[in-house]
Amino acid sequence: MGRRFHYGPFDIATCMYYTGIDPFTKKPVAIAKGLNDRKMQRALMPFFEPENDFAVRDALIKVGRI
């Protein structure tokens, strides 16, 4: 019987971040490595907090959702 590997979500996310490739589909994925991109991602996670209003609005404008 072969050995089975169990990868957690953090292992997969780390792999995708460093390689820029989805390990399941082998297709390239967009990685936020710039400071502004990371700030936007950090602001979008708790989008309901009032101190993130401007960052969330800027992020939505950038992707064409507003």
N, C-alpha and C positions, 0 to 999 in steps of 0.2 A: 504494500500500500504506500502511495506517495506521500510526501510531507506536504501539509497544507499551511499556507501562510495566511495570517489574519492581520490585515492592515487596518488601522484605525483612521478616522477622518483627518487627524492631524498629520499622520504619515503621508496620506495622499495629498493634502494641501501643501505640505513642505516639498514634496516631489514636484508638484505642478509649479510652485513658485520658483524653484531653482532651475528647472529644465525648460519651463514655458510650454510644456506639452502635456496634454491630458493622458494619463497612463492607460486609460481604458479604450479611448478612441484613437489615440496616437495623432490627434490633431493639435495644432498650436492654439494656445489660449492667451488672452490679453492679461498681462500682469501689471499691476500698479506699482512701479518701482520709483517713480518720481515723487518728490515731496508733496506737490499739490494733489496728485492723484491719491496718495495715501491719506491726506487730510480729508479729502472728499469722502473716501470710503469710511473713515472714522466718524465723520459727521452724519453719514446716512444710516449708520446702524441704530443709534438712538435718535431717530429723526424727530420724535415728538418732544424733545427737550427744547425749551425756548432759546437757549444759548446757541443752538445749532441752526437757527432759522436762516441766517444769511448763507452759510456754507451749503445747506440743503438746497436753497434756491439757486445758488450758483451751479451746483452739480446738475440739477434738473434742467437748467438752461443749456448747459454744456452738451447734454445728451439729447436735447431737443424735445423734452417732455413738457416744457412750459413755453 
